[in-house]
Amino acid sequence: MFSGAERGLAMVDKPLDILNKSLNSPVIVRIRGGREFRGILLGYDTHMNLVLDETEELNDDATVKRKLGTVILRGDNVVYISP
């Protein structure tokens, strides 16, 4: 039998599970240096390298700075991914 705490931990999604559920959905990604991008998550790997489609770079106020299309973001630059 699991204790309450162990049961709660067993139900928590792992980061790659969340990414998997976010495939083909819009995400916001922040990279080192403070730049943010919004796009459709097409794929990722275990190094957190990301492929985004319909990508837009965002200004500080979340408005579109420029449209980029399909991009690859290197995983060691990723600060966070928000589904």
C-alpha beads as a LAMMPS data file, in Angstrom:
LAMMPS data file: protein, C-alpha beads

83 atoms
82 bonds

1 atom types
1 bond types

-500.0 500.0 xlo xhi
-500.0 500.0 ylo yhi
-500.0 500.0 zlo zhi

Masses

1 110.0

Atoms # bond

1 1 1 0.000 0.000 0.000
2 1 1 1.110 3.538 -0.721
3 1 1 0.971 6.285 1.880
4 1 1 -0.857 9.483 0.935
5 1 1 2.383 11.219 -0.047
6 1 1 3.570 8.281 -2.153
7 1 1 0.208 8.020 -3.869
8 1 1 0.374 11.734 -4.772
9 1 1 3.867 11.353 -6.214
10 1 1 2.806 8.407 -8.316
11 1 1 0.181 10.569 -10.053
12 1 1 2.468 13.518 -10.898
13 1 1 3.371 13.858 -14.572
14 1 1 7.057 13.852 -15.428
15 1 1 8.341 16.787 -17.523
16 1 1 8.713 14.716 -20.692
17 1 1 5.170 13.342 -20.192
18 1 1 3.866 16.922 -20.156
19 1 1 5.839 17.709 -23.311
20 1 1 4.435 14.607 -24.966
21 1 1 0.900 15.733 -24.126
22 1 1 1.740 19.172 -25.590
23 1 1 2.758 17.872 -29.017
24 1 1 0.929 19.655 -31.855
25 1 1 -0.310 22.278 -29.380
26 1 1 0.748 25.890 -28.783
27 1 1 3.533 26.450 -26.236
28 1 1 5.503 29.428 -24.986
29 1 1 9.251 28.925 -24.602
30 1 1 11.684 31.229 -22.796
31 1 1 15.369 30.904 -23.576
32 1 1 18.467 32.280 -21.871
33 1 1 18.763 36.003 -22.389
34 1 1 15.031 36.501 -21.756
35 1 1 13.683 35.979 -25.293
36 1 1 10.279 34.282 -25.554
37 1 1 8.751 32.369 -28.436
38 1 1 5.244 31.053 -29.073
39 1 1 4.621 28.232 -31.511
40 1 1 3.221 24.782 -32.154
41 1 1 5.382 22.066 -30.560
42 1 1 6.171 19.583 -33.338
43 1 1 8.840 17.577 -31.555
44 1 1 11.497 17.339 -28.856
45 1 1 14.240 15.037 -27.655
46 1 1 15.745 14.033 -24.316
47 1 1 18.119 17.032 -24.469
48 1 1 15.044 19.321 -24.602
49 1 1 15.879 20.405 -28.170
50 1 1 12.549 21.663 -29.523
51 1 1 11.003 21.989 -32.968
52 1 1 8.335 24.705 -33.149
53 1 1 6.151 25.594 -36.126
54 1 1 4.325 28.884 -36.784
55 1 1 6.801 30.414 -34.334
56 1 1 6.568 34.017 -33.242
57 1 1 9.091 35.906 -31.136
58 1 1 7.303 37.859 -28.410
59 1 1 7.970 41.308 -26.943
60 1 1 8.032 41.865 -23.175
61 1 1 4.288 42.659 -23.259
62 1 1 3.528 39.345 -25.080
63 1 1 2.815 41.037 -28.419
64 1 1 4.350 39.627 -31.590
65 1 1 7.778 41.050 -32.346
66 1 1 8.339 39.007 -35.511
67 1 1 7.172 35.802 -37.216
68 1 1 9.807 33.118 -37.703
69 1 1 8.024 30.041 -39.094
70 1 1 9.634 26.697 -38.231
71 1 1 12.537 26.872 -35.757
72 1 1 14.731 24.550 -33.719
73 1 1 15.585 25.704 -30.196
74 1 1 18.629 24.115 -28.626
75 1 1 17.762 22.484 -25.311
76 1 1 20.636 23.933 -23.289
77 1 1 19.209 27.424 -23.950
78 1 1 15.666 26.597 -22.791
79 1 1 14.700 28.133 -19.442
80 1 1 11.054 26.983 -19.444
81 1 1 8.264 25.651 -21.638
82 1 1 4.682 26.573 -20.842
83 1 1 1.946 24.439 -22.449

Bonds

1 1 1 2
2 1 2 3
3 1 3 4
4 1 4 5
5 1 5 6
6 1 6 7
7 1 7 8
8 1 8 9
9 1 9 10
10 1 10 11
11 1 11 12
12 1 12 13
13 1 13 14
14 1 14 15
15 1 15 16
16 1 16 17
17 1 17 18
18 1 18 19
19 1 19 20
20 1 20 21
21 1 21 22
22 1 22 23
23 1 23 24
24 1 24 25
25 1 25 26
26 1 26 27
27 1 27 28
28 1 28 29
29 1 29 30
30 1 30 31
31 1 31 32
32 1 32 33
33 1 33 34
34 1 34 35
35 1 35 36
36 1 36 37
37 1 37 38
38 1 38 39
39 1 39 40
40 1 40 41
41 1 41 42
42 1 42 43
43 1 43 44
44 1 44 45
45 1 45 46
46 1 46 47
47 1 47 48
48 1 48 49
49 1 49 50
50 1 50 51
51 1 51 52
52 1 52 53
53 1 53 54
54 1 54 55
55 1 55 56
56 1 56 57
57 1 57 58
58 1 58 59
59 1 59 60
60 1 60 61
61 1 61 62
62 1 62 63
63 1 63 64
64 1 64 65
65 1 65 66
66 1 66 67
67 1 67 68
68 1 68 69
69 1 69 70
70 1 70 71
71 1 71 72
72 1 72 73
73 1 73 74
74 1 74 75
75 1 75 76
76 1 76 77
77 1 77 78
78 1 78 79
79 1 79 80
80 1 80 81
81 1 81 82
82 1 82 83
